[in-house]
Amino acid sequence: MSARPAPLTQVRIDDAFWTPRIQQVREVMLPHMLAQFGSVGHLEALSGTWSREGSPHIFWDSDIGKWIEAASNVLATGPDAALAAQIEELVDLLEGAQQPDGYLNSFFTTTAPELRFTDLRDSHELYCAGHLIEGAVAYAQATGRERLLGIVIRYADLIGRTFGPDEGQIRGYDGHQEIELALVKLWRHTGEHRFLDLARFFVDERGAEPSFFDLEVAARGGPGHFGLGFPGTKTELETNHEYFQSHAPIRQQTAVVGHAVRAMYFLSAVADLALADRDESLAAVNRELWETVTSRRMYVTGGLGSSAENEGFTSDFDLPNLTSYAETCAAIGLVLWAERNARLDLDSGYFDIAERALYNAVLAGVSADGSDFFYDNPLASDGSRVRSSWFGVACCPPNLARLLTSLGGFVYSVGNADADGVEVITVNLFVGSSLRFESGGASVELRQRSELPWEGRASFEVRIEGADALDFELRLRVPDWADELQISAGAAPVPFELRCGHAIIRRRFSDGDRLEVHVPFAARLERADPRVEAAAGRVAIVRGPLVYAAEATDNVHPLDDVPVPMASPLEAHDGRVHPSGPVTILTADLDADTTLTLVPYFSWGNRAPGEMRVWLPASSSSSARRTR
């Protein structure tokens, strides 16, 4: 079966948990970010009127691209004249900044046009191009407007003429992967295979010998933009090819290494190519790398990256809590990679990971009011960790915005069965929403209602126009946290086939048919692999898709002195008032006078600063299952 994400224009999110957060992107985050762009100089750099000290930041164009993508995702769900006008103003700036040959980069055009494409390792030129491409494709898909699409196609064609294996071309790639997956999106939207070919070149060329980055340094005669290491890190860029995943060709890589965000974007493109080319050997490498990172180098929250020194991976089972990095963008990248893998292998297990990251490592990255952000997401705090309104490198806020506004494309995937062409709808996430699609000359709307993440109940209603009934296949993901799965129509159980973690229902649906789905869950204790020293003798508390944390503001004793009891069960309390909205908290009686209180991890840090812990000491009688 072939599958693709449901187009955002065909999905409407109507969910008690997610709708307020998506509205917050439109009402708070997008205006906040646009104001920041103006105050720090993004827009001035694009306009060509730079008059400040220093030079524009080399990453800035990528933030513009992500903002346009997030705003376009909003437009995909309905008209918004003010937002569309803001996008058009940015398109005007981008059009004015584009050079006659198609080149588009505010840093080099403003600062050193003669040096373009001479510092690919450090200067993020193709990374910025990739995010502009993604923004342009999203805008065209949402509105049908193609002026920005034309701009990025001219730039992509320049890149295609400049990079490649032929004589006179640069046989290299960017230090920060992104353009690879963006070019695949551009190919899918336009049908122009030259963009897929260029994406394949960039993926296959990375890691080839002699090292492109070594040759680039030699040709330049000195270090790149960041010298011997990025500010705030100890990465030795001149020798650490693992940092860029350029230490070996992708088909020879056996572990996920280096900078976590780079790795996730790279592997998302690898999965894209395996899908596009039906390349089973590449898919096999992709699966091995997925298993390596999710079983040995991933936090219980779905966070990735254990060290601030390289913003990424160190060694297997090295997962510190207080000094964990777990960059928000890395968790977002994990969700992107998982979604592609789920379509590649048609296995629901990938969305178990995506869901864990989405509800925990991703959502923790933004404050309850939508105006402050975590760049990195620790699993423990001594009280000094607080969110910030902005960053010098502000990749995470617009990345959060574009992911949250694209949620509909993760909730559903659509396709056709190979044998008979019957429409197949896969429900990856239980999120209140509706999906519209055409099948057999009829218009169908699948309406989902969900009580997740607080309760394990959902329902699906089928509405059909143009026919009395219709054959299609509905695949419901069976989450790994579910104690069981029950599907019923009225009082009658509905039979289903269980395959690759999906409950598959193939039947003739009539207008008005309704299915009730029950996926019950309870709070449970999880232990880490015993090789994770930082979690030795500790447990994490998980309920459904949510990881829980203890904060000092709710608890009397120092959190490292609070053993999680087994004799006293964890009790759920629904609808408790919290800055993050009504939440289910968990409590356990420690003794006659003391209660342990836990809140969802995504909500931590929104009240008085203080200690926080995800992994808590386990009492000697604690019984827990092994986490990933």
Phi, psi and omega in degrees: 000134173269144181220153178215156177297142176298132177301139182297333179292346181254002183238138172236125177273126177222085193220134183299328181274312190273326184302314177300327181287324177288321176298324179298325175301312181294317190272334185240304190291313181297313176298320179300315182292319180297322176296320177296319178304318180291321186286326184265348172118001180308310187288324177297321179296318179292327184285347180080017181246031184301123181227010183271169174292152180074207183223164176300158178284144184291343183266350196303321183298331179293324178294322176299315180298318180292323178297315178298320179297314180298315180295323178294323177299323176296315181295334180296338182262355178163160183291147176205094188298320182294317180293318178298322179294323178294320176298316181299325177296321177291323177298320176302314180296317180295319179297319179290330181278343182290134180279162184305329181271002178105349183297142182211101177199115187293327182294306185288323180296323181280324192256310187207074183299335180287348184257008183297144181060027176248354182221059183295327183299318189254330199266000166061027181299312183283333173299311178298318179301319181299316181290327174295321177297314180299319178297319181293318179296316180298320181293319178294319180292326183282324191237342187082357179280132190236014178296314178294324178299318177298322179298311184286332175294319177298321178291317180298323179292324174298315179299320178295326177285332186274323186248140178158183185272354187277162179300135180089351177262159175277121180266072185209195189198170184276153177290336178237110181298144176177319184296333182299309181289329178294320179295325176296318176299318180295320176298314181297325182283319185265337186078006182274112188290344180297332179286322175294320179299319181292320176300317180297321178300312182298320180291313184289328184284331182300127178093355179290154177256143359289156185297126179300320182293324175296316179296323181294317178298317180296318181292326181282334179080020179175177182294165181274199186305323183261013179065228183268353180190150180291147178303135178083359179236172177242021181288128177270095190295331184292334185238345188266082180287337176298329180305324183260006186057031180248021182279341180199154174301151187304324183286353177252000182278140184237356179212153176272121189227169171080206182294126191292319182292315177305315182298317182293319179293321179298312184288333172298319178291324177299314178296321177304314182290322176300322177292311186294320184265357186051047186266097184291327179294321177291322177298323180295317176298316180302316180297318181297318180292323176300312181298321180298311186285321185281340180260346187229340190226021181242139176284161180299337178278354189088006178285154181228139176104108186263354187224135174285341184295326176235010183051039186195214189273152175242269180226166180305134174068010173273095186225072179293157183261304183294326181254016179299149179262297173047058181302140179305317181297329179292319177295321175299316178299324177297319177297317179298315180295317181299318181299318179294319180296324178297324176284329181291315186253353181054042182239129185288344183301331178296324179282343169300317179289314180302316180296317179301315179293317185298312184283346188237285185294329179281305186296331178296343183288351181230143180289167181299329181267000174079009186247353180229155193219148166265134170279313176242157191231091182290160175261003174205149178217144175269006180106353183269350184271119178224155178287159181239153180285337180195169181224157173299319170251101191257051182288328189288315183303309179291335177292318174302315183299317183287328178290312183297322181283349178258015187304323181305327179286347175264330181296318184233144163237151185231152180184193180227141176295140183294325188288312187232003177074010179296140179298134179239123178248122178253127176262106183275328184225141175274095183224128178304125189185175171223144178237127176252136176208162179253139178204129177058032180081003180249154175260130184238139172236123176258115182257122179250134170242138186219144175254007176294152004269008188274324180225152185267055179231140176210162176218156179227130178239136181255126174240131186233133172239134179098001177196156178280328182206164185205141175272127166203171184247130178248125179245119180254125176296135174262104187296151180290343179271353184285133176290329177196177176227127176233131176235131182219157172236108190067231179266355186266132175293146179256123179289148178211158174260134179260118182214126177052040177078011177245139168271114189256123179240110176246118184198175174269114181266137176255156177303128179093353177302142183224133177244136174254132183239130179237119177234076187293152177208161177224164176297140181219159177261137177237137173256148175280166170306137183300344179279353176274097186299324184293342181250010181298131179072017183233162176228152170250148182252126185231139175222114186060227180277357188262133168269141182252158180222154174258134176242148182299329182297340180257350191230144186281315188271157170308136192293335177283353178257012185248097178285137178283121184276152174257330182294328179257111185292156176285131183248132180267136178235112187278154168066027180287140181291132182204151176306333180278006183103180178299126182230156170269121176259162177242141176226156173213137178281123178273321174203191185297335186246353189233136179236134172275128180240134183234143177237159176303137182304321183299338186267357187291155176081013180256003178236211181298135177301146179176183179301151172214142175218138168267310178272120183246151179303140180261136173292160185299338182264002183294136176240125185217155177268156181287131174272180183295000000 
